[in-house]
């Protein structure tokens, strides 16, 4: 469905709002099923349909904060929760999500304030009191300022409305239970990366706080910004082993700063009792404050390695675009870093046997291959995203008032441009496979590309939507033949990819995830809806859905042409069932199928 930005009164407001609520519920189910990235996308679709000050937006922003918390993107958690609170200052869930993020970022003071807000708004929310008690307990034990909270996380969420125990005995029992739970969680976190103390200097102002040693760059920026209460942009620098000042612009750079500081501290006669990483913070000028020309009118330019402030909307857009494509902004850097470490091990390992050296070499090559393939694959994804946007014709109207929208419609208004973009995407995916032949994402993307092209060809032949017309300058028979061939090819490609995918071992859910899922089940049962599935979406399951979609569209084209289509539809439904799709969604799809509607005697 297309995004809608509306101003003033609009007779369609109620329709858009109703659809947004449906999308929110769909995203809630995706979250409960563990499909976090897909849930974020659907929540974003819901936001695009709502007016700027609609109160439903607050709930959606709070839910997006929960999604980012699962992904450990704590800077995004703070941003989304803050957006929710700007709309609804009484959203205790938004305060709760933001408090959890602040704890992970080492901002204990802000975490405490948010936890206190949760308690004031919802006194029965005992987890907030447990977390606040635990944080205060850590501080009383003599932990240095800024170090508390890094090993703390809320336990399972209690049911809303739970009453406190009667008398001191009940209170003592509850506290003992909370302390035991946090102690158990602390043990579980032994495998977590170590935290490290950061000493950040902004001129004469020096602040100290603790972060994970593997913290992402964006989260590091958020930690520093909240510590110094920055409103604008700033740069982060460190001194290397030789005293040269260098920029921190990625997770890898922060790792280098840790190594450089460690090397320098080891050389000191009396190193500090608690090691720390020193970072130099410099506030950056805004673009409008920078002199473009000198007194003689010559271009000045920026200082070497200087950075200027970027408007917030650009950063938000890039973040949303990354989410839409499913791109891990630092994933390729991690792969590159691992490959570099292995290469260094190989170069410095003079005592390695030939077999050990070969093993390290092969591992380094594999990491660099994966890094290169992922980068080029994402490049191709950008082309496919643009192509899909240009051929998006919305959806057929709902069969009944308030019902789900009809089938998606493809258009061929920009046929040549879409063909060019799809061709560029194909080149990128094939390049990724040439680098890493077992790069499954690229193989899947090639099959998906054929599916999208078959829809484009069908649209050019007037076979998309009930009111479809042959696009100007196209031979309908030729385009239909091409579309049929692409459908056949896409089905074959999906089946070939599916046969090569390894079996995936289900990931054991944490107690928090189990509690969140159970809450969704309880809500669904209370509404009389079908409970969400507890199964993690696997790559094989996703390929089955894509294969089912392809067979479904192929059968619709066959039905329009008066050819045999039921066997294709049956195979599509079989794949949907195998993938674990909800029966209600499957039934809705069947009811909108062109052949089914024609058989029933009308559109």
Secondary structure, DSSP 4 states (H G I P E B T S, - for coil): -------S--TTHHHHHHHHHHHHHHHHHHHHTT-HHHHHHHHHHHHHTS-TT-THHHHHHHHHHHHHHHTT-HHHHHHHHHHHHHH-TT-HHHHHHHHHHHHHTT-HHHHHHHHHHHHHH-TT-HHHHHHHHHHHHHHHTTPPTT-TTTT----SPPPTTPPPPSHHHHHHHHHHHHHHHHHHHHHHGGGSPPEEEEEEEETTEEEEEEEETT--HHHHHHHHHHHHT--S-EEEEEE-TTS-EEE--SHHHHHHHHHHHHHHHHTSTT--SS-EEEEEEEEPPPGGGS-SB-TTS-B--PPTT------HHHHHHHHHHHHHHT--TTHHHHHHHHHHHHHHHHHH-TT--HHHHHHHHHHHHHHHHHHHHHHHHHHHHHHHHHHHHHTEEEEPPPSSTTS----EEE--TTHHHHHHHHHHHHHHHHHHHHH-TT-HHHHHHHHHHHHHHHHHHHHHTT-SSTT--PPTT--HHHHHHHHHHHHHHHHHHHHHHHHHPPPPPPPPPPHHHHHHHHHHHHHHHHHTPPPPP-PPPPHHHHHHHHHHHHHHHHHHHHHHTTS--HHHHHHHHHHHHHHT--HHHHHHHHHH-HHHHHHHT--
